[in-house]
Amino acid sequence: MKFMENTKINFMKFKSFGFGLSSVLAFGSIIILLMGVNLGIDFKGGTAIGVSFSEDVSIQEVRSSLKSVSLNDNLVDLSGEEIKYFGSQNDVMIKIKSLDNEPENFGQIVINHLYDSMSSKAPENKNDFILSLGSVSPKVGSELSGKAFWSVVSALVLILFYISVRFEFRFALGAILALVHDVVITLGIFSLTGFEITLSTVAAFLTIVGYSLNDTIVILDRIRENMKSSGTVMFESTINKSINQSLSRTLITSLTTLFVIVVLLVYGGEVIRPFSFTMLVGVIVGTYSSIYIASALLATIYQSSSK
């Protein structure tokens, strides 16, 4: 299946605009990230509790119930923690970051408090009330943060090595800068929404790196082939020709991927929504960067080296 065949769009005509737009988005994303990101309990440590009521409940009811929870003979206000629906309005997920002097059975204490204080809407069997109960210590969360960071860095370094061998270093430089561009901007937009960064969103960022690289490699390979056949060295016309030749494939791949992501975003539920949103932004930014970052940077690098 093909469409938009034999196009002759002058993509490089707008490369300055593309660089400017990317610079603004990247700078804005860095500012947002410096202001702080919303790390989930996977990285900060804490307790995740899933409970199921026998009828619909409002988030505000649950918050009101958690305003005074008895811990170690003290009343603690947990109403400010993250509380959201978990599939339906009967099921609620509560994520509580680690507290000082937290008892070992902290999660069960919170469950017991909710069950007793909202007994009119809780099922008769207490076992039916508990959907899930899990916790991550702050130390484990810190280790996961480091591993998540180095997993992304390792992926970028290995990609740089592969493209340098497969093509040449100048090709690799453009591709890596495009990938960094994708991760930074997607992370900035993601942080702006207030979603928590969890292990699943780290998986989404690694997926974006792979997806964007695949699209970039296709265009770079076509550029290399056209350079050999035409005998020219990286003139903008060669890049435009290569992008136009790959345009049909790029759009079909991106659109079919987006269709699946939109379905996940709309119908996938609260748990998978941050992953879906990350993928949505990443696919759009990655498709754009393959043309206006990787290819445009390659043209700029070659033009600078030929002077």
C-alpha positions in Angstrom: 0.0 0.0 0.0 1.4 3.4 -1.0 0.1 6.9 -1.1 1.8 10.3 -1.6 4.0 8.8 -4.3 6.4 11.0 -6.4 6.2 13.9 -4.0 8.7 16.7 -4.4 8.4 18.6 -1.1 11.3 20.8 -0.3 11.7 19.8 3.4 15.1 21.4 3.8 13.6 24.8 2.9 12.1 24.8 6.4 15.1 23.4 8.3 15.8 26.7 10.0 12.2 26.9 11.2 12.5 23.2 12.4 15.7 24.0 14.3 14.1 27.0 15.9 10.9 25.1 16.9 13.0 22.2 18.3 15.2 24.6 20.3 12.2 26.3 21.9 10.6 23.0 22.8 13.8 21.5 24.1 14.6 24.6 26.1 11.1 24.7 27.6 11.3 21.0 28.4 14.6 21.4 30.2 13.1 24.3 32.3 10.2 22.1 33.2 12.5 19.2 34.1 14.7 21.5 36.3 11.6 22.5 38.2 11.2 18.9 39.2 9.5 15.8 37.8 6.8 13.7 39.4 8.5 10.5 40.3 6.3 7.6 41.2 6.7 5.2 44.1 8.8 3.0 41.8 11.6 5.5 42.2 10.8 7.4 45.4 9.5 4.4 47.4 6.1 4.0 48.9 3.0 1.9 49.0 0.4 1.2 46.3 -3.0 0.0 47.4 -5.9 -1.1 45.2 -9.4 -1.5 46.8 -12.8 -2.5 45.4 -16.0 -1.1 46.8 -19.4 -2.7 46.4 -20.8 0.4 44.7 -19.5 3.6 43.1 -17.5 5.9 45.3 -16.2 9.4 44.7 -12.5 10.3 45.0 -13.4 13.0 47.4 -15.1 10.4 49.7 -11.9 8.4 49.8 -9.8 11.5 50.5 -12.1 12.5 53.4 -11.7 9.1 54.9 -7.9 9.3 54.7 -7.7 12.7 56.5 -7.0 11.0 59.8 -5.4 7.6 59.8 -4.0 6.2 63.1 -0.3 5.3 62.8 1.8 4.6 65.9 -0.8 6.3 68.1 -0.6 9.4 65.9 -3.2 10.7 63.4 -1.7 11.1 60.0 -3.4 13.0 57.1 -3.1 11.0 53.8 -5.7 12.8 51.9 -3.1 14.6 49.8 -1.7 11.4 48.3 -2.5 10.3 44.7 -5.9 8.7 44.5 -7.5 7.7 41.2 -10.0 5.2 39.8 -8.6 1.9 38.8 -10.7 0.8 35.8 -14.2 1.5 37.2 -15.6 3.9 39.8 -15.9 1.0 42.2 -12.2 0.4 42.2 -9.7 2.9 43.6 -5.9 3.0 43.5 -4.1 4.8 46.3 -0.3 5.6 46.0 1.3 6.8 49.2 5.0 7.9 49.2 7.2 6.6 52.0 6.7 8.2 55.5 9.1 8.6 58.3 8.9 5.8 60.9 6.4 3.9 58.7 5.3 0.6 60.4 5.9 -2.6 58.5 2.2 -3.3 58.1 1.5 0.2 56.9 -0.5 -0.9 53.8 -2.7 -3.2 55.7 -3.4 -0.5 58.3 -4.6 1.9 55.6 -6.8 -0.9 54.1 -8.3 -1.6 57.5 -9.0 2.1 58.0 -10.7 2.4 54.7 -12.8 -0.7 55.2 -13.9 0.4 58.6 -14.6 4.1 57.8 -16.4 3.3 54.5 -18.1 0.1 55.6 -21.4 1.0 54.1 -19.9 0.8 50.6 -17.4 -2.0 51.2 -18.1 -5.6 50.4 -19.0 -7.9 53.3 -16.0 -10.2 52.6 -12.9 -8.2 53.4 -10.9 -10.3 51.0 -13.1 -9.0 48.1 -12.2 -5.5 49.2 -8.4 -5.9 48.6 -7.4 -5.7 44.9 -3.7 -5.2 45.3 -1.1 -4.3 47.9 2.5 -3.6 47.1 5.4 -1.5 48.4 8.8 -0.2 47.3 11.5 0.9 49.8 13.2 4.2 49.2 16.6 2.4 48.8 15.1 0.2 46.1 13.5 3.3 44.5 16.9 5.0 44.4 18.5 2.0 42.8 15.7 1.8 40.2 16.2 5.5 39.3 19.9 4.9 38.6 19.3 1.8 36.6 16.5 3.6 34.6 18.9 6.5 33.8 21.8 4.2 32.8 19.5 2.0 30.7 18.6 5.0 28.5 22.2 6.2 28.3 23.5 2.7 27.5 20.9 2.5 24.7 22.1 5.8 23.2 25.8 4.8 23.4 25.2 1.5 21.7 23.1 3.1 19.0 25.9 5.7 18.4 28.4 2.8 18.0 26.1 0.8 15.7 25.4 3.7 13.3 29.1 4.8 13.3 30.0 1.2 12.0 26.9 0.8 9.8 27.2 4.3 8.2 29.7 6.8 9.5 30.2 9.0 12.5 28.5 12.0 11.0 25.4 10.0 10.3 25.5 8.7 13.9 25.8 12.2 15.4 22.7 13.4 13.6 20.7 10.3 14.7 21.8 10.5 18.4 21.0 14.2 18.6 17.6 13.4 17.2 17.0 10.7 19.8 18.1 13.0 22.6 15.8 15.6 21.2 12.9 13.1 21.2 13.5 11.9 24.8 13.9 15.5 26.2 10.9 17.0 24.6 8.7 13.9 25.3 9.8 13.9 28.9 9.1 17.7 29.2 5.6 17.3 27.8 5.0 14.3 29.9 6.1 16.1 33.1 3.8 19.0 32.2 0.8 16.8 32.4 1.6 15.8 36.0 1.7 12.1 35.2 4.1 10.0 37.4 7.3 8.6 36.0 7.2 4.9 36.7 9.0 1.8 35.3 6.3 1.5 32.6 7.0 5.0 31.4 10.8 4.3 31.3 9.9 1.3 29.1 7.9 3.7 26.9 10.9 6.0 26.5 13.1 3.1 25.5 10.4 2.1 23.0 10.4 5.6 21.6 14.2 5.5 21.2 13.9 2.3 19.2 10.9 3.5 17.1 12.5 6.8 16.2 15.8 5.2 15.4 14.1 2.7 13.0 12.5 5.6 11.1 15.7 7.6 11.1 17.7 4.6 9.8 15.4 4.1 6.8 15.8 7.7 5.8 19.6 7.7 6.4 20.0 4.5 4.3 18.1 6.1 1.4 20.3 9.2 1.7 23.4 7.1 1.5 22.1 5.2 -1.6 21.2 8.4 -3.4 24.6 9.9 -2.6 26.3 6.8 -4.2 24.0 6.8 -7.3 24.1 10.5 -7.9 27.8 11.1 -7.0 26.9 14.2 -5.0 28.0 14.7 -1.4 25.1 15.6 0.7 23.5 18.4 -1.2 20.1 19.4 0.2 18.4 18.2 -3.0 19.7 14.7 -2.3 18.2 14.8 1.2 14.9 16.1 -0.1 14.8 13.3 -2.7 15.5 10.7 0.0 12.9 12.0 2.4 10.2 12.1 -0.3 11.1 8.6 -1.4 10.6 7.4 2.2 7.6 9.6 3.0 4.9 7.0 2.2 6.5 4.4 4.3 7.1 6.9 7.2 3.5 8.1 7.2 1.9 4.6 7.0 4.1 3.3 9.8 3.4 6.3 12.1 -0.3 6.5 11.4 -0.9 2.8 12.0 1.1 3.0 15.3 -0.8 6.1 16.3 -4.2 4.3 15.8 -3.2 1.6 18.2 -1.9 4.1 20.8 -5.0 6.2 20.6 -7.1 3.1 21.3 -4.9 2.3 24.3 -5.1 5.9 25.5 -8.9 6.0 25.4 -9.8 2.5 26.5 -6.7 1.2 28.2 -7.6 2.6 31.7 -5.7 4.6 34.2 -2.8 2.3 34.8 -1.7 2.2 31.1 -2.6 5.8 30.3 0.8 7.3 31.2 2.5 4.7 29.0 0.1 5.4 26.1 0.4 9.2 26.4 4.2 8.9 26.4 4.1 6.7 23.2 1.7 9.1 21.5 3.9 12.2 22.0 7.1 10.1 21.3 5.8 8.8 18.0 4.8 12.3 16.8 8.0 13.9 17.9 10.1 11.0 16.6 8.6 11.2 13.1 9.2 14.9 13.0 12.8 14.6 14.3 13.7 12.0 11.6 13.2 14.7 9.0 14.0 18.0 10.7 16.7 17.0 13.2 18.6 13.9 12.0 18.4 14.7 8.2 18.7 18.5 8.6 21.6 18.2 11.0 23.3 15.8 8.6 23.0 18.4 5.8 24.3 21.1 8.1 27.3 19.0 9.2 28.2 18.1 5.6 27.9 21.7 4.4 30.1 22.9 7.3 32.8 20.3 6.6 32.9 21.1 2.9 33.7 24.8 3.5 
